[in-house]
Amino acid sequence: MLMVVLGAGASYDSVPFLTGNPGYRERPPLADELFQDRPDFLNVMQRFPVCQAIIPLVQMPASGGTVEQVLEHLQSESDEYPERHKQLAAIRYYLHVMLWECEQRWRGIGRGISNYKTLLDQIERWREPDEQVCLVTFNYDRMIEDALPVVGVNIHDLSDYVGSKTYKLIKLHGSVNWGRLVHTHVLSIRDKNVWDVAYEMIDRIQELNITDTFRIVNELPMARSERDPDFALFPAIAIPVQTKQHFECPKEHVDALREFIPQTGKLLMIGWRAMEGHFLKLLADGLDHRLRVMAVSGSLDYAKQSVANLRNSGIDADAIESTGGFTNFIITREGDEFLRA
């Protein structure tokens, strides 16, 4: 069985005719670009003033640090400084809105053309009739959902992510269009403006009863569930911290992943640094055999580092490092032999 793990580098390099223009301002951001001073990003930051006090810290991490390290440090301060709870809640809403809008612009630029669609077509070309494929992504965007109809899978509800007998999609860190139901009363919620609901969620974050019930949403920012209009929603988006401890997805999805892992024989990594320790442990615990691995990254050095991170987590890997990024992998059909074998 084949598992494909997709990181931020996959969405970053998802439109093939723009691969040679890395400075293109509409491009989906990598982790260290989530708070860049792009005009569109700044406009969203302006809508969430509660988070503005910590924006300089994540825009320019001190002493060579990373955005994930800064956010993890801020999160660790929440117990002694309660204002951090509101600031980090506002960061979740910022990511929800900013990435939703960024994805829409990027999709318009690509006009429906993406490496994700070609990847799925190439996988389907070599897939054995009884072979299953599990797609695991740490990205919040919906570009892989948009590509799935290429292989006959359409996502309308959360059950559709794991309902196919052939292709399953696991979004471990959440999605821009996922929300968790909040079982805390919001006065006159049906009549309130969606922005007012979002601001109330941020302001009351410490008293909210945020449940494990997920809903797909279609409004920006998310406010109410169409199925449960008397309940508010909170963005199901994991804060990008260095040491992630929890998955931000339905339990049924994680259960499907656990069931798939022992059957995995091939692992294709695209734009993924293999830094998510909680997922790597799940993978290592579920495997008792050597994996055939192919790592695709922006450079050969990055691909080698991703494989090293995989092996350092205790996963036995017979690995091939790709010679270029996602677009190069697609247009040269570099993965054909790996997928065919």
GIJOPE-V727420 format. One record per backbone hydrogen bond with DSSP energy under -0.5 kcal/mol. NH is the residue of the N-H (numbers start at 0). CO is the residue of the C=O. E is the energy in kcal/mol with one decimal. If there is no record, write none. Layout:
# GIJOPE-V727420
nh=(NH/NH)
co=(CO/CO)
e=(E/E)
This chain:
# GIJOPE-V727420
nh=(1/2/3/4/5/5/6/8/9/10/11/12/13/15/17/18/20/23/26/32/33/35/41/42/43/44/45/46/46/47/47/50/51/53/54/54/55/57/58/59/63/64/69/70/71/72/73/74/75/76/76/77/80/83/84/85/86/87/88/89/90/91/92/93/94/95/96/97/98/99/100/101/102/103/104/105/106/107/108/109/110/111/112/114/117/118/119/120/121/122/123/124/125/125/126/130/132/133/134/134/135/135/136/137/145/146/147/149/150/151/152/155/159/160/161/162/163/167/168/169/170/171/171/172/173/174/175/177/178/179/180/181/182/182/183/186/188/190/191/191/196/197/198/199/200/201/202/203/204/206/207/207/209/210/210/213/214/216/224/224/230/231/232/233/235/236/237/240/241/243/247/248/252/253/254/255/256/257/258/259/260/261/262/263/263/264/265/266/267/268/268/269/269/270/276/278/279/280/281/282/283/284/285/286/286/290/291/292/292/293/294/295/295/296/296/302/303/304/305/306/307/308/309/310/311/312/312/313/314/315/316/317/318/319/321/321/328/329/330/331/332/333/334/335/338/339/340)
co=(131/265/133/267/3/135/269/270/6/6/7/8/10/13/14/15/17/20/23/29/30/32/37/38/39/40/41/42/43/43/44/47/48/50/50/51/51/53/54/55/60/61/65/66/67/68/69/70/71/72/73/74/76/80/81/81/82/83/84/85/86/87/88/89/90/91/92/93/94/95/96/97/98/99/100/101/102/103/104/105/106/106/109/13/113/114/115/116/117/118/119/120/121/122/122/127/165/1/132/167/3/133/169/5/141/142/143/146/147/148/147/153/156/157/158/158/159/132/160/134/168/136/169/136/170/235/139/174/214/233/212/231/180/208/181/184/185/187/187/188/192/193/194/195/196/197/198/199/201/203/203/204/207/180/208/211/178/176/227/230/227/181/222/179/177/234/172/238/67/241/171/246/249/249/250/251/252/253/254/255/256/257/259/259/260/0/0/291/2/266/293/4/267/295/274/275/275/276/277/278/279/280/281/282/283/315/264/290/317/266/319/268/293/294/323/298/299/300/301/302/303/304/305/306/307/308/309/310/309/313/314/290/316/292/294/319/324/325/326/327/329/328/328/332/334/335/336)
e=(-1.9/-2.6/-2.7/-2.8/-0.5/-3.1/-2.6/-1.9/-1.6/-0.9/-2.2/-1.5/-1.4/-0.7/-1.8/-1.4/-1.9/-1.8/-1.5/-2.0/-1.1/-1.6/-2.7/-2.1/-1.2/-2.3/-2.1/-0.8/-0.7/-0.7/-1.0/-1.5/-1.1/-1.5/-0.7/-0.6/-0.6/-1.4/-2.3/-1.7/-0.6/-1.8/-2.2/-2.6/-2.1/-2.2/-2.5/-2.3/-1.9/-0.8/-0.8/-1.4/-1.8/-2.2/-1.6/-0.8/-2.2/-2.8/-1.9/-2.4/-1.6/-1.7/-1.8/-2.6/-2.7/-2.3/-2.6/-3.2/-2.1/-1.2/-2.4/-2.6/-2.5/-1.9/-2.1/-2.5/-2.7/-1.9/-1.9/-2.2/-1.1/-1.0/-2.1/-3.1/-1.4/-2.8/-2.3/-2.0/-2.4/-2.5/-2.6/-1.9/-1.2/-0.6/-1.3/-2.0/-3.3/-2.5/-0.6/-3.5/-3.4/-0.6/-2.7/-2.1/-2.1/-1.1/-1.3/-2.1/-2.0/-1.7/-1.8/-0.7/-1.2/-1.0/-0.9/-0.6/-0.6/-2.2/-3.0/-3.3/-0.5/-1.2/-0.8/-0.6/-1.4/-1.4/-2.5/-1.8/-2.5/-2.9/-2.6/-2.5/-0.6/-2.8/-0.7/-0.5/-1.3/-1.2/-0.8/-0.5/-2.0/-2.1/-2.6/-2.0/-2.3/-2.1/-2.4/-2.2/-1.1/-2.1/-0.7/-0.8/-1.0/-2.8/-0.6/-0.6/-2.5/-2.5/-0.8/-1.2/-2.2/-0.7/-1.5/-2.0/-2.5/-1.6/-2.4/-1.9/-1.1/-0.8/-3.2/-0.6/-0.9/-1.5/-2.7/-1.9/-2.0/-2.7/-2.0/-1.5/-2.3/-0.7/-1.7/-0.6/-1.9/-2.7/-2.1/-2.9/-2.8/-0.6/-3.1/-2.8/-0.5/-2.9/-1.3/-0.5/-2.5/-2.4/-1.4/-2.5/-3.0/-2.8/-1.2/-0.7/-0.7/-2.8/-2.3/-0.6/-2.3/-2.3/-2.6/-3.4/-0.5/-0.5/-0.8/-2.0/-2.4/-2.1/-2.2/-2.0/-2.3/-2.5/-1.9/-2.6/-2.5/-0.8/-0.7/-1.9/-1.4/-0.6/-0.6/-3.2/-0.8/-2.1/-3.3/-0.5/-2.4/-2.1/-2.9/-1.9/-0.8/-1.3/-0.7/-1.6/-2.9/-2.5/-1.9)
